[in-house]
Amino acid sequence: RAAQLLDRLMSGSPLPDKPHLIPPKKVVARKSTDVVISDDRMVTNALRFIREHCAEIVTVEDVLDEIGVSRKTLELRMKRVTGQTPRNAIFRARIEKSKRMLRNSSTPVGEIARICGFRQSNHFNTVFMRLTGMSPGEYRQRQIASV
């Protein structure tokens, strides 16, 4: 469509009154887009650590040890920058990883839960439902249907 429009413009036709928007067929989040940029280096470092270690049984204490600050300091600064606590950031990172796996693999949901750092599948299901509004199985089915 863009080439057709360009051809018309080069032939002297006027610009259309409104832009013609073409929605993407699918958006795929890559590691490079899964980054929070902030002037607060502490928060950026905490989020990077969480993203890189979310599949492990990482805790807020692990993040604090890595960053070298008190729980209260990290919580206040993360809340200010991201609107979430370190604990919620860990869960969100795990759920984002699980969503990628649900979209791109046929790995069973229980195995995805384990790979993404959840000790129990029912806890994974609860957190997934709370953050996405649907079960992991429903999410996978919708992704398959949208392809």
N, C-alpha and C positions, 0 to 999 in steps of 0.2 A: 504494500500500500504506500509505503514511504517512497519507493522508487516511482510509482505512478504519479504521486503528488509532485515529486521533484521534476518529472518529465513535463507535467502540465505547467509548472511554474517557469521552467526554462523555455517553454513555448509561448510564454507571455500571458498565460491565464492568471487571473487574480487569485490571491490567497483565499481559502475558504473562510467563512465568517467565524466558525468555531473550530477548535482543534479536534482532530480525530484521535481519540485515545484507544489504544489496544491493550487490554489487560493481559498480564502474563498468564501462560497456561499453568505454570507451576513455579513456586519459589522454593529453592533449596537452600537452607541455612548451611553455611560452611563455617569452619573454625574461624576464619577471618572476620565473619560477621557476628560471631558469638562473643563480642568483646564490649565491655563497658569502658568508655573513655571518660576519665574524670581528672580534674585538677588535683584531686586528693590521691596522692600516690599510695597511701596506706590502703585505701579502699580498692584501688586498681590492683594492687598486689594481692590483697585478700581474695578478690574475685578471680584472679588468674589462678591462684593456688586451689581455690574451690573447684574451678572448671577442670584443672589438670588432675585433680585427685578425687573427683566426686564419685567415681565408681568404687573407690576404696571405702572402707568403713571409716571415713573421715568425720571428725567431730569439730565442734566450735573450738574446743581446747586445742586441737591440732592446728587450726588456723591461727589461734592466738600465739601458739608456740612459734609458728613460722613467721608471723608478722612482728611479734615482740611487743605487744601492747596489752592493756587490760581489756577484759570483756566489755566493760562499760564504755570505754573509749571507742572500741571497734563498733559496738552496737549503735552508739550515737552517730558516729560518722557514716556508717553504712546506711542507717535509716535516713540521714539527711541527703545522701547522694542517690541512693537507689530506692528508698521507700520500704526497704525490707531488712530484716534481721539477718545476721550471719547464718543462723539455723535455716531460715526460709531460703536463703541463697543456695545452701547446700541441697535442699530438697528440689528447688527449681532446676539446678544444674543436673541433678540425677534424672529428673523428669524429661528435660530437654534431650539428654542422651538416650533415654528410653524411647522417646518419640521418634528419633532418628532410626533407632533399631526397629521399631514397629513398622515404620514406613519402608525401610530398605532391606528387611530380612524376613525370613519365615521362622526365626527363632521363637520357640514357645514363650508365652508371656511370663511364666514362672522363671524361666532361665534368664530372660531379660531383667526381671526384678533382681535376681542374684547378681548378674553382671553389673548392674547399675547401683550396687551398694545397699540393697534392701535385704535384710536378713529373712524377712517373712513376706510372702506374696500378698497376704491380705493387707499388710501395712502399705505395700507398694500400690495396691489397688485403691486404698483409701486416699493416699496422697495424690495419686494420679487423678482420681475423681474430683478431689477438692481443687486442684490446680487447673484442670482442663474442662471440668463439667461432664466428663464421660469416662467410661471404663477403658482400660487399655485395649480390650477386644473391640469395643465400639470405635475407638480411634483408628485402629488398624483397618477395620471394615470401611470406614469413611475414606481413608487414604486409598484403599484399593478401588473403591467406587469412583473416586475423582480422577483416576488415571485414564 
